[in-house]
Amino acid sequence: MKYQGYSDYDHSQTPTVGVLITNLGTPEAATAKALRPYLKQFLWDPRVVEVPRPLWWLILNGIILRVRPRRSAQAYQEVWTDRGSPLMYHTHDQAQALQQALRAKYGDSVVVAFAMRYGQPSIDTALESLLSSGVRKLIVLPLYPQYSAATTGSTFDAIAHNFTSRRWLPDLRFISHYHDHPVFIGAIAERIRQHWHQFGRADKLVLSYHGMPQRYLEQGDPYHCECHKTTRLIAEQLGLESSDYLTTFQSRFGREPWLQPYTDDTLKSLPKQGIKSVQIICPGFSSDCLETIEEIGGENREYFLESGGERYEYIPCLNSDADHINLMQTLVSEQASDWLTSPPSQDAVLTQTLAVKMGAKQ
């Protein structure tokens, strides 16, 4: 194997701490043509769909990729803006704000980049940029509060696969979850309080998380448990009784059972139970995207109102709000406080001096 190196590497570079934030991904345009490669990459990931590859290849290429790109494009057209995909520009804004916050605290010894697990900018592209710029210590922060093999695990797979082709690997710290971090819980609770202050409370608060097949839970994935812990901690901060809120799961795909209760079925049933107003928030999403804006903000609103509900309010994600950037900075600082305050070691200085004497670039 030929390993990647850096022909332009300069031994006088100051070792830099890199921070890579990642999210799921988004197509480059709200068109069927753009959706097809994006969905193909996403749905072919064995972490996402755990079905034997030969069978899944036939289903994916013979059925799903012939039908779903057109349908998904129509949904993306509902949320597309002048800045493009909401997930893309929110993640871009988060990276910029985090860079400013970290540099204000630590100076130029830290650099932030963002990447998407599927689509662009890719993890490979972001890693190449970071490592080529002198990053020798890397913190990866997947923006999934609750761990799942299909999201956080898949992100680690992509990082590890990239590293298999590299001659020089950085020190790596990988933040696998933060579902119960006090700053995260506090930020979500404050988001809800702000909404209540502006609009008052509803009959029920619904906390909706992305779904996953039930068998993933049965096989040991901790996602379901971490979602419920997030809900419990938020409810405790808000002083809620168990009858004041619900935990549900959205975005199921296929025919097999997924985590329940389902968000859509729940919203259809609530008016019959005398619940005429609901407020819904998605604590598993770090940025508003198709699944929050179109599915929760639009489609599920219709389900509730058509079933007899009278008031439906979606509470947006943290996006690039100050509380969210503070959370990211806190997570990074907890992982890298020693990296960001320690001067270069004497060994590193001697190594650099020796390399220059042997003819390396300064």
N, C-alpha and C positions, 0 to 999 in steps of 0.2 A: 504493500500500500504506500502511496505517496502522501505524506502528511503535509498539511498546510503550515507554512512558515510565514515570516514577515521579512521580505527582502529589503524593506525600507525601515526595519527596526533600528532604533537609535538607543544605544546603551545609556545615554545620558537622560533618557526620558524619566520623569518622575513617576513612580508607580502610582496608579490612580485606582480608586475604588469605583466600580461601575455598578449602577442599579438598573436592572431591567424589569420593567413592569409589563405584564402580559395580560391579554384577554382572549376571548374565544376567536373572534374574527368576523369579517363582514365581506360581502362581495364588493367589487370595485364600482359597480353600477347597479341600478335597480332594473336590470334586464335579464331575460331568460338566458341570453348568451353569457353574461357575467356570472349568473347563478350556477350554471352547470359545473364549471371547474371548481368553484368554491364548495358546492355540495358534494362533489365527488371526493375532494380531499377530506372534507369533514366526515362524511359518512363511511369512508373506507378505513378510517382509523379503527383498529381492533379494540381500542379502549372505549370507543363510543358505541359500537355495535359488536357485541360478543356473539357472533354467529360464525360457523365454519366458513372459511374464506371462499371455497368454490361455490357453495350455495349462495352466499351473500353477493358474490360477484355477479351471478346471474340475475338476482333480484334487483341489485343496485343498477346495473347497466341495462338490463332488459326491461325494467318497469319504472323504477323511481326516477332515474335521470331522464326519462322520456316525458314524464308528467310533472314532477314537482318543480323544476326550474321555472316554468311558466306561472304556476300558482304562487310560488314564493316571490317572484318578481312583482306580482300584483300587490302583495303585502308590503314589500319593501318600498314600493312607490308611494304608499300611504304615509311612510315615516321619513322619506328622503327629504333633505333640506338643501339650501344653497351651499352649505358646507359639506354636503354628502351624507354619508351614513352617520346617525347619531352616535353609535358605538365608537366609530372612528374618531370623530372630533372630540368627544368627551375624553377618550383615552389620550389623545394628543394634548388636550388642555391639562389633564392630570399630570402628564409627564413634564410639561413646561412649568407648571406650578410647583411640582415636587422639586424640580431642578433649582428653582429660585429659592425655595425654602431651605434645601440642604446647603446650597452655596452660601446663603446668608449665615448659616451656622458653622459650616466647616470650610468655607473658601473653595478654591478651585481643585481640591483634591478628590472631588466626587463628580461623576457625570451620569446623567440619567438618559435612558432610551426606552422606547416602548415597542412592542411587537405583538403580532396576532398569531395564535396557534395555527389558524387556517387563513389563507389569503395573505395580503400584504399590509404593512411591512412584515416580512417573515422573521421568525426567530433566527434563522441562519444569517439574514442580512443584518439584523441588529447586533448579533454576537460578533460578526466580522468587523463592524464599525467600532464597537466598544474595545475589542481586544487589539485592533490595529492602532487605536489611539493611546495605548499604554495601560489599559486596564489589566491589572494582575490579581485583583481581588474582586469577586463578583457576587452581588446579592440579587437573587431572582425573586420577585414578588408577583406571583399569579394573583390576579384580582378576583379570586373566588374565596369569600370568607369561610365557607364550609368545604372541607376536603371531599373530593370524589375522585376515584380512579379515572373517570371519563373526562375530567377537566384538569385538575391539578396534576394527577398522575400522568396524563398525556403530555402535559407541558414539560414535566421532568424527562419523559421519554425523548422529546424533541431536543432538549438541551444535551442529554447524554449522547444522542445520535450525532449531534454536531461535534461533540468532543472527541468522538472516535477517530476523526480525521485530523485532529490537531496535535502538533508536536509539543506545544507548550500549553498546559492547562492552567487556568487561573484557580486560586483558592475559591471555593464555592460555598455559599450559604443560601439555602433554599427555604423560603417561608411557605410551609405546606398548608397552613390554615390560620385563621384568626377569628374564628366564629364566636369565641367567648372573651375576646380581649376587651378589657374595660373601656378603652377609648372607642372601639368600634361600637359596642353596645350603647355607650353614651351618645355617640353621634346619631345613631338610628333613633334612639329615644327622643333626642332633642329635635330631630326632623319631624317626628310625630307631634311633639308638643307645639312646635311652631305652626303646624297645620291646624291643630285644635285651637290655638290662640286666634287664628284668622277666621276659621270656619265653624268652630264649635265641634263637639263630639258627635259621632253617629251611634246607632244602636249596637254596632259590632265592628271591631277592628279585625281585619283579615290579613294575616301574614302569609304571603304566597311565595313558594320556592319552586325553582325548576324541578321537574319530575325526573325520575329514573325508573327503569324496570324493577319491580319488586324483588326479582331474583338476585339483583346486585346486592341488595340489603341482606338477603338470606346467605349470600356468599361472603359476607363480612365487610362490605363497604360501609364506612362510618357516617356517610353523608346524612342519612335520615336522622340519626341520633344527634348530629351536630346542628341540624336545622332546628330540631325541637329544643335543644339547649339554648340556641340563639333566641328563639321565641320566649322561652321561660325567663331568661335574663332581661330581655326588653320589657316584658310584662311586669317583672319585679321593680324595675326602675320607674315604670309609669304608675305603679301602685294598682294594677289591674286585678280584678277577680277572674277566676277561670271562665266564668260565663261572659266576660267582656270581649273575648278574642278567640280566634281560630287559627290553626296552622293548616295550610292546604298546599297542594302540589299541582303545577300547571305544565302545559306543553308536552303532553304524552304523545307518543308516536308508535304506530303499529298496533297489533291486536292483543299482545300479552299484557297481563296486569302490571300497572305501574304503582308507585307509591300513592297511597290514598290518605285522606279524602282528596278527590280531584277538585281543583278550583272551580271549573266551569259548572260541574254538577252541584257543588255546594252553593254557588251563587244562584242557581236556578231554584234551589230548595228553600233558601232562607225566607223569602217573602211569605211562603205558606206557613212558616213558623212564627209569623208576626214581626220578623225583622225587616223593616221598611227602609232603613238607611245603613249603608256600609262605607267604611273607609278601608282601602287596601294598599298595602306596601309590600315591596319585594326585597327583603333583607339579604337575599343571596346574590343580588345583582349590584355590581359596583357602578354601573353606568346604565342610563336608559338606552334601550335598544328595541329591536323589533318585538321581542317577547314582552317587554313592559309597555311600550307605547301602543302598539297595534293590538296585541293579544289581551293585555290587562286593561289598558286605557280605553280600548274600543270594543273589541269582540265580547269580552266578559261584561262590560257595562251594558251592552244590549241584552245579554242573557238575563241579567238581574232586573233590568227595567221591564223587559217583556214578560217576566214572571210575576210582576206585581210590585217590584221595588219602586221606591219613590226618589231616593237620593243615593248617588254613587260617586265617590271621590277617590281618585288614584293619587297617592302621595309619591312624588318623584323620588328617584334614587339620589344618592349623595353627589354623584357626578364630580364636578371639580370644586364643590363648595369648600370653604375654609376648614370645616370640621373634618372633611374627608382627607384633605391634604395633610392636616395635622396628624391624622391616623397613619397615613403612609409614612410620614417623616418619623413618627414614633416607632413604627415597625422596623424601619431601616436602621434607626439609631440604636435600637435594642440589639440588633444583629451585628452592628458594625462600629460600635463606639470605640472599641480597641483599635480597629483598623484606621479609623478617621482621626485618631489623636496621637498614635505612635509615630515617632520619627523613623526614617530609614535605619535599619539595623547596621551595625558595623560590618557584619558579613556582607550585606548588600553593597555597601560602599567599596569594600575590598574587591568584590566580584566585578563590579563595574570598572574599577581601576585596572584590574588584570585584563579584562576584555579589551579595553582601549589599547593597552600595551601590546596586545596580540594582533592589533590591526582593526578592531571593530570600530564602527562609526561612533563618534561622540554625539 
